[in-house]
């Protein structure tokens, strides 16, 4: 109803009724006008209630990564707080998720929540829900912008780092180096190395003492990608690496710094710093062997910090990969534990409510730190839950502050495309361990595969 139409009605009322009747009707018209104004304001963007899970029974269809307890622990706590919501959880290995996620998302009844190995191809094929509306409704603008940058994708799937929001992190993980304190003392390591040269010296010292320098997996998925990317961060700045992962125009992984890093890794392989059977070691075998005392160092993520504190308290520590020169910039893989909502999901609002709850609920944030060992993210003014000093979790959380201060966060090189990890990084790293690939050849092969995938 327009203002002009209201005026016409007022005129007709004056002609047809006495003043008393006119006044009664005018009061009615004012009420109508007020209601219409409120409705128009709502349609024009006035704040509305954010999405919830409601009160009716909801079963969230969820796909999690095998072997990592954090998502299931958070789901159990969510159900405790919201008993009408349950989770139908399926789990799979990271490599299988990379291969099968598009098939899962294209089906009717797609997952409400799914662990995302990569995003670009999924956005290009309209398989993920756009979360911009939830960003507004839940006030995610109060989160540091840098926390969400890896979760933004331009229309068409590239580049990442800009555009709409298509996922959220259950937490914000970081990789570094775990060390065995008993073996460190055995070789005279009294503090973490400050430079790459000091790290090399420690590895050589361990080898001479009959201690395996580095326990690392390389079966199934290329676990040597972790030390490789840490070396990349020691040899050069993280920005060109992120540009390549985000598929920005002209970006390449085949740079002088990255070739030097790969050749450094090749040197470690030839020196016998990794297990001779690395290509036969799966992730969970690596964890078991390292916690059992095999290996001075292990390159891995802070998601294992809580595991060490719970099951091997006081026996292990954590440090960042040292820079090339003392006092230099620290760089580390630092990325969200990425979860998205299927475009065809049946319970988008409830799934988004869960993602917001993870970042803002006090108990959820405690679980993220104690079980996940990682920064829970969320609004900038929300404190990180306290942890006991001297724990591995305390070490890794402090290291995260250093990376943030140095602006050294890198996304994981496996996330550049949907297939780059399985089609290039993993086989080429396995060849490197097997002695049939060089550092330079590895980088060249990965870049060639990257260009083939982007040209499709």
N, C-alpha and C positions, 0 to 999 in steps of 0.2 A: 504494500500500500504506500503510495507516494504522498508527500506533503501536500501537493496540489489537490489530490483526491480528497484528503482530509478537509481542506478548505471548502471544497464544493459541498461536502456533507454538512459542514457547519452552517453554510448558507441555507441549505434546504431545511435544516432543523429550525433556524430562526423564522423562516417563512411559515412553517407548519405548526409550531408549538408556542405556547406561552413561555415567558421568561423562566419560570420554575422548571418546566420540562427541558428547556434549552440547557440550563445549568446542570441538570442531572446527566444529560447526554454528553455535555462537554467533559464532565468528570470521567465518563466512560471512554471518551475519545482520547483523553490524556493518558489513560491506562494503556489503551491500545498502542498509542504512539510510543510510550515508554517501553513496552514489550518489544515492539518492532525495532526500536533502537538497540536494545540489548541483544536481540537476535542478530542484527546486522553487525554489531561489534564482535560477537563471537565468530561470525563467518569471516570477519576481516582479520582474525589472528589473535584475539584476546586469549590469554592463557587458558587452556583447558586441562582437565584432569589427565594425568599421564596414564599410559596403559598399565593394566594390572592383570593378574591371573583370575580375578573374580572369586566367586565362592563355590561355583559348581565344580565337580570333579574334572581334572585335566591330567592327561598323561602325555608328557613331553617326549617326543621321539628324538633320542639323542645318540650321536655317534662320537665316541671318545677314543683316544689313543691308548693302545694296550700297554699295561705295565706302569702307568702313571696314576697314582691314587688321588691326586688333587681334585679333578673334576667330579669324581664319584663322591668324595668326601663333602664337597660343596653341595652336591645334589642332595645328599642325605640330610644335611643341615637345613637346606631350603625346605624340604618336605617336613622336617620337624617344626619349622616356623609357619609353614603354610600346608597343613595336612591334606588339603584338597588336591594338591599337586604331587603327582608321582612321576618317575622317570623310567621310560622303557629304554634301557641302555644297551647298545651294542658297542663292541670294541674291536679295533683292528690295528695292525702294525702301521707305522708312519708311511712306509713304502707302498703298502696296499691302499692306504687312504689317498695317496697322490694319484694312484692309477684309477681308483674306483669312485672318487668323489663326484665327478661329472655324471656318472651313471646314476648314483644315488639321488642327486639333486634334480635330475630331469624327470624322474618318476612322480606320479601323483602321490600325495602323502609324503613328500620329501621331508628330510629331517628338520625338526624345529631348531635343533642345535647341532652343529657339526664342527669338529676340529678341522681347520683349513690349513693344509700344507702350503697352498699358494692361492692367489685370488684373481689374477689378471684374466686368465682364460674363462673363469667362472663368471666374472662380470661381463665379459664380452659376449657370452652366450646367455645372458639374462637368467642365470641360475641362482643368484643370491638376492635376498631382499635388500632394498635400499633403506638405510637406517637414518636418513636425514631427519625424518619426522620425529623419531625417538630422541635424536640429538637435541632437538628443540624442547620436546615435552619433558624430558628428564633433566634438562639443564646440563648437558655434557659439555657446554661451552665453559663450564667451571673447571674442566680437566685441562691440564697443560696441553697446548696445541700439539707440541712435539710428541706427546704420548699417543696421539691418534693418527699421526701423519702416515705411518706405514699401512694404515687401514683404509686409506682413501684411494680411490681409483677414478680416473677420468672416464667419461662415457666412451664405450668401445673397448675398454679393458686396458688402455695404456695412455700415458704413463701412470704409474702409481705415485703416491705422495701428494697428489692434488685431487680435487673433485669430490664426489660424494663419499659418504661413509658406508662401507659395506660389511664391516665386522667390528668386533670388540675383543679386547684381551681379557682372559680370566686373570692374568697377571702380566708382569713385564719382566721377562727372564733375561739373563745375561750369562755369557760363557767366560770361562777363565781356566785356571789351572789348579786342580786339587793336588795336595802333596801329602805323603805319608810322613808323619812327624818322626817316627822311630827311624825310618830309613834316612830321612834328612839329617838327623843327628849323627847317624852312622858315617855319613860322608862329610860331615863338618858344615852342613848348611845351617846357619844360625838365623838367617832372615831371607825373605824372598829376594830374588835377583832384581836389580834396578835397571839392567840393560839386557839386550839380546845377547851380547857377548858374555855377560855373567851367566845367563841361562845356558848357553852353549858349554861354558866351563863346568857347570854343575852336571850336565848330561854326560860329559866326558869323564868326570870324576866318578859318577855312578857306574858307568860301564867298566872302568878300571877296577872298581871295588866288587865287581860281580853282581851288581844290583841292576835289574832291568830299568833303564832310564824312564821309559814311557809305556804305560799300559793303554792300549787303544784298540777299539774294534774297527773292522773294515769289511765285514760281511753283511750282505743285505742292503745296507746303505753305507755310503762312504764316510766312515767315522774320521778318516784322516782329513776330511774337510774342515774339522774344528781346528786342529793345529795349523792347517794351511791358511785359513782365514785370519787366525791370530797373527801369523807371520806377515800376511798382507798388510794388516794394521800396523805392524812394526816397521815395515818398509815404506809405507806411503800413507797419505791421508784417507779417511773413510769416505769422503764425498764422492769420488769417482766410482767407488765400489757400489755405493747406494744408487748412483745414477744408472749403473748397469742393471742392478737388481730391479729398479723401478721402470726399466725399459725406456729411458729417456733417449731422444734422438741423438745418434752419434756416439752413444756410450759403448765402451768396449772393456772387456776384462783383460784383454791382451795388451797390458801396459808394461813398461820397463820394471816398475816396482813389483807388479804381481808375478812377472816371470822370475824376478830375483827371489821372491818369497817361495815360489814353487821349487826353484832350484835349491833353496835352503832346506826345504822339506825333503827333497831328493837326497841331500847330503845326510840328513838324519837317518833316512832309510838305509843308505849304504853303510853308515857307521854302526848299524845294528841297534839303534836306539828303540826300535819298536819290537814287539814279539815277532818271532820268525813266522808264526802262524796267524798273523794279524788278519789275513784275508779269510780265515776260518772262524774268527771270533765275532760273535754277535754282541749287541749292546749289553744285554743282561749277563752274558758270560764275562764281559769286561768288568762290569760292576762287581760281580762276585769275586773275581780274581783280584781286583784292586783292593777291595775291602778285606780280602783274605791275606793281604800283605805282599802282593806281587806288583812291583812297579813303584818307582819313586814318585812319578807324576802321572796325571791323567787329565787330558783336555776334555772338559765337559761343562754342563750348565748348572746354574745355581738351584735348579729344580731338585738336585740331589742333596742340597745342603741339609734339609730337614732329615733326610734318610741317614746321613752320616751322624748327625747329632743324636738321633734316636737309637741307632743300632751300633755305633762305634764312637761314642762320646769321648772327646779329647784326643783321638788318635789321628785326626786329619785336619788340614788347614786349607786355605784358599787364597790365591793371589791372582792379580791381573797379569796378562801377558805384558812383559816389560817393553818399553819403547826401544827404538834403535839406539838412541842416545839418552844418557841420564838427564832427567828433567824434561824429557820430551813428552809429547802428547800420548795419552793412553787411548787405545781403540779396542773395542770388543763387540762381538755380536750381541746385540741387545734388542730384543724383539718381543712383541706381545705373544702370549699363548693364545693364538688367534682362533676365535669361534665366530661362525656366521649363522644366519638364519636362511633356510631355503626359501626361494621365491614362491614355491608351491607348498610351503609348510602350512599346516592347519592351525597352529597356535603361535603365530608371530608375536602377538602382544605379550603373551605370557613369557615367551622366550626372551623378549627384550627386557621385560621386567626382571627376569632372572639375571641377565647380564648387568643391569644397573645395580641390582642388589649385591652382586659379587663385589662391585667396586666401592659400595657405600655403606654396607652393613658392617657393624663393628665385629660381630662374630665371624662373618665371612672373611674379613680382612685378617683376623687372627689366624684362621685356617690357612689362608694364602701364605702367610709368613712361616708358620710352624710346619705345615705339611709341604707347601710348595717351595719354601725357602727363598721366595722372590718378592720384589716390590709389588704391593697390591694395586698400585696406580690409583686412579680415582681423582677426586677434587684436590686441587693444590693445597688447600688448607686443612686437609685431613692428615693427621700424623700417622706414620708407620708404626704398627704395634711394636712394643718393646720386646727385645730378645735378650737372653742371658749373655753377658760379655764373655769373650773367649770361645764362643761357639763358632762352628763353620758358618752358620747363618749370619752371625754378627759380622764375620769377615766378608762374606759375599755382599751383604747389604751395604757395608762401608765402601766396598769396591765399586758398587753401583753409583755411589755419590761421586767418586773420582771420574768415572766415565761421563757422567752428566756434566761435571765441571769442565772437563776437557772437550765436551761436545763430540765425543768419540764413538757414538753409537752407530753400529752397522746392522742392517738386516742380514739374514742368513743367505749366503750365495746359492743355496739350494732352492730359494724361493723366487728366483728370477723368472722362471716359466713353470708350467705345470709338469713338464717332463725332464727338465734339465738335470735334476738330481739322479734319476734312474737311467737316463739316456746318455749322460756325459760325465758328471762328476764321479759317480760311483764306479763305473767301469774303468775310467781313466786313472783314478786313484788306485784301484786294484792292480792295474797294469804297472803303475809306478812301484808299488810294493813288490810286484813280481819281477821287476827288473827289465820290463819290456816297454817302458815309457819313460821319457825324460820330463823334467819340470817344464821346459819350454814347450815340448810337444803336448803335454797335458793342457796347458793354457790355450794353445792354438786349437786343439780338438774341441774344447768346451766352447770357445768363441764360435767355431764353425757350426756346432750344433745349435747354439743360441740363434744365430742368423737364419738357419734353416727353419727353426720354429717360428720366428717372427715373420718370416716371409709367407707363411701358410695363410 
